Amino acid sequence: MLRGPAVHSPPTVLIAIPSHDFDPTEVAVSWRVLSDDGVRVRFATPDGQPGRGDALMLSGEGLDPWGFIPGLRRLKLLGLALRADARARAAYAQMLASEAFAHPLKHVDVDVHDFDGLVLPGGHRAAGMRAYLESPVLQRLVGLFFDRKLPVGAICHGVVLAARSMSHATARSVLHGRKTTALTWKLERTAWSLTRYFGRFWDPHYYRTYLEAAGEPAAYRSVEAEVKRALASPADFLDVPADAPHHWRQASGLFRDRSDDTRSAFVVQDGNYVSARWPGDAHLFAQTFAGLVTRRVS
């Protein structure tokens, strides 16, 4: 009996997000790239309702020093530089209209057996992100994805969620023994300084999800410092090498990558794990992760 070629169903990836304040670039670009590569994307939120991205990162309104004045907040200077770029905003609008985004799962209802990979995006605004990063439900779920050796991608503060997640097999962070990157202190400090000194002075810690407590050294609660504490060695935290051909574009924080030009991006892959630093890496991050998922199921 002759049989036709095997028909493979498309891989399915979960993007876990908070209820609000996630970074719109990191979520929407990941969704767009994965979808364009034939990957089925599902979303999950704490309550099963559609999430909301950080409004300041979408519009840029409220990031300049006059941003608290109703009549002037639409005038943007610093806001134009810090907000999501046009490609990311377009992807975000398309994502909002998608069936998958409109009907997310609840975090607690996710079954790891239904998925071929997991994406952990970031965001920095404490109001929405702390609950996400501190969720025991998500930390347990991340541990299961790693223990099953399924592809996991984490970008920016999403790497903090991975660092806090324990392997059920080793009782250590899932990142222990792995190479990773994340939002570097240099990038985090630059954005924090810009907004507290030259922009959103009435909300000076908008860019810091966690601040140091009394007696803690500077940067102790930064993304880079926390992730390093979860690793087998601080040397396993990687940043752009000094001799990289496009070091200035990659390290300055002034350039964002595009689907057709990823020279400014920096991404680390260690086996089935992919990590990146900030929204400026989003296209290469998503492309690398999509390739990992599609090769695995092909």
Sequence and secondary structure as in RCSB ss.txt:
>XXXX:A:sequence
MLRGPAVHSPPTVLIAIPSHDFDPTEVAVSWRVLSDDGVRVRFATPDGQPGRGDALMLSGEGLDPWGFIPGLRRL
KLLGLALRADARARAAYAQMLASEAFAHPLKHVDVDVHDFDGLVLPGGHRAAGMRAYLESPVLQRLVGLFFDRKL
PVGAICHGVVLAARSMSHATARSVLHGRKTTALTWKLERTAWSLTRYFGRFWDPHYYRTYLEAAGEPAAYRSVEA
EVKRALASPADFLDVPADAPHHWRQASGLFRDRSDDTRSAFVVQDGNYVSARWPGDAHLFAQTFAGLVTRRVS
>XXXX:A:secstr
           EEEEE  SEEE HHHHHHHHHHHHHTT EEEEEESSSS  EE HHHHH TT STTTTSTTTTT 
 SHHHHHS  HHHHHHHHHHHTSHHHHS EEGGG  GGG SEEEE     HHHHHHHHT HHHHHHHHHHHHTT 
 EEEETTHHHHHHH B TTTSSBTTTT  B  S HHHHHHHHHHHHHHS TTSTTTT SS   TT  TTTTSHHH
HHHHHSS GGGB    TT TTHHHHHSS    BTTB TT  EEEETTEEEE SGGGHHHHHHHHHHHHHHHH 
